[in-house]
């Protein structure tokens, strides 16, 4: 059962990264496929103990909760996505979740403000 949850989490993260790239392509009106591909290639993950950091080249796009837990006293679920409060810490409130089917809670620049 744990393997399925891990696979679901990994698939959710892959989908998020794909959708971030799609939003960037829409923003650029698909004018430059090479620029869009460079953007997609610049998206990296850095898995930590509690959160997975999504990095776009040299900036933090946001953080994804690896498991259910508490962050700054507020409960969150596995897959919740947070804005970056800085290079190494997520902001207080979740903005969305990787398991949601809608994409209106983020753009290519990061999770939306509340």
C-alpha positions in Angstrom: 0.0 0.0 0.0 2.8 2.4 0.8 4.3 1.9 -2.7 1.0 3.0 -4.3 0.9 6.2 -2.2 4.5 6.9 -3.2 3.7 6.3 -6.8 0.6 8.5 -6.6 2.7 11.3 -4.9 5.4 11.0 -7.6 2.8 11.0 -10.4 1.2 14.1 -8.8 4.5 15.9 -8.6 5.3 15.0 -12.3 1.8 16.3 -13.3 2.4 19.5 -11.4 5.8 20.1 -13.1 4.2 19.4 -16.5 1.4 21.9 -15.8 3.9 24.5 -14.6 5.6 24.2 -17.9 2.3 24.3 -19.8 1.4 27.5 -18.0 4.7 29.0 -19.0 4.1 28.0 -22.6 0.7 29.6 -22.5 2.2 32.8 -21.0 4.8 33.0 -23.8 2.0 32.2 -26.4 4.1 29.2 -27.4 6.3 31.6 -29.4 9.6 30.0 -28.6 9.7 26.3 -28.1 13.3 26.4 -27.2 12.7 28.9 -24.4 9.8 26.8 -23.1 12.0 23.7 -23.1 14.7 25.5 -21.3 12.2 26.6 -18.7 11.0 23.0 -18.3 14.6 21.7 -18.0 15.2 24.3 -15.3 12.5 22.8 -13.0 14.2 20.6 -10.4 13.1 18.9 -7.1 15.0 18.8 -3.8 13.4 16.3 -1.5 13.7 17.2 2.2 12.5 15.5 5.3 9.1 17.3 5.5 8.9 19.1 2.2 10.0 18.7 -1.4 11.3 22.0 -2.8 10.4 22.9 -6.4 13.3 24.9 -7.9 13.1 26.8 -11.1 16.8 27.5 -12.2 18.0 29.6 -9.2 14.8 30.4 -7.4 12.3 28.5 -5.3 8.9 28.0 -7.0 7.3 26.5 -3.9 7.2 23.5 -1.5 5.2 20.3 -1.5 4.3 18.5 1.8 5.8 14.9 1.7 3.3 13.7 4.4 0.4 14.8 6.6 1.6 17.0 9.4 1.7 20.4 11.0 3.5 23.4 9.7 3.6 26.5 11.9 0.8 25.0 14.0 -1.5 24.5 11.0 -2.4 21.0 9.8 -1.7 20.0 6.2 -2.1 17.0 4.0 0.3 15.1 1.9 0.7 16.9 -1.5 -0.3 20.3 -0.2 1.6 23.0 -2.0 3.0 26.1 -0.2 4.5 29.4 -1.5 8.1 29.9 -0.5 8.7 32.1 2.5 12.4 32.0 1.6 15.0 29.7 0.1 14.6 27.0 2.8 11.1 27.5 4.3 7.5 27.3 3.0 5.0 30.0 3.9 2.3 29.3 6.4 -0.8 28.4 4.4 -1.3 25.7 1.7 -2.3 27.2 -1.7 -3.4 24.0 -3.4 -2.6 20.3 -3.6 -0.9 18.1 -6.3 -3.9 15.8 -6.3 -6.4 18.5 -7.4 -7.6 18.3 -11.0 -7.9 22.1 -11.4 -4.9 24.3 -12.0 -6.3 27.7 -11.0 -4.3 27.8 -7.7 -0.8 28.3 -9.3 1.0 29.9 -12.3 4.4 29.3 -13.7 5.8 31.9 -11.3 4.5 30.0 -8.2 1.5 29.1 -6.1 -1.1 32.0 -6.0 -1.4 34.4 -3.1 -4.4 33.8 -0.8 
